[in-house]
Amino acid sequence: MFILLAKSVLYVLHIFYPILSVLIHSVLVILWAYSAHAQAGPDTSDPAHPQPGAPWYITKSCSVAHNRNNIHYCEQAKASFAVTIVMASILFFHVPIAIWSAFPTEEQKVARKTQLEEGTGEGKNFSPESDTTVEQQWEMLRQMPRTPRTPGTTGGLKSPITPRTQAFNTLGGPTTPSGPSRTLPLRDKYYT
């Protein structure tokens, strides 16, 4: 599940490069192939009835189940094994496609070279050295909205008292010599 989420994030951010695709799909092929190997392996869960070959629910029909309530579990196990085989084969075909797409064609090379020469490529938009002058940068900084100052901090580092703090202190009720009172101010008015 994590790999599927990682693949989708990489794809959406347009950084799912072919080399990453080769690595991720190779890992997935190995995981699905190991899952198929484990499912088709010998069933030694019951020491009284060991199954040295493939499990009975893969090699035989589900109608041979002794208990009729187990037929649905047998069908579920068969379907799970089938899904595992299908997923392993699909991902197996993804790996050569990812390897093939890792090598750009001549048309892609020419298109990339043209983009770089014209300045319309990716590097132009995200370059830290922009073409703006110092005056243009100053104008952009001047037009940016300023953030308001935090109350209580103008003139040095003081403990800020915000309106929210004052509201909570007011709702805390009257203070007694032993500390703040825990009674609510209006409770006695309505419930006495």
Disulfide bonds with the S-S distance in Angstrom:
Cys62-Cys74 2.12
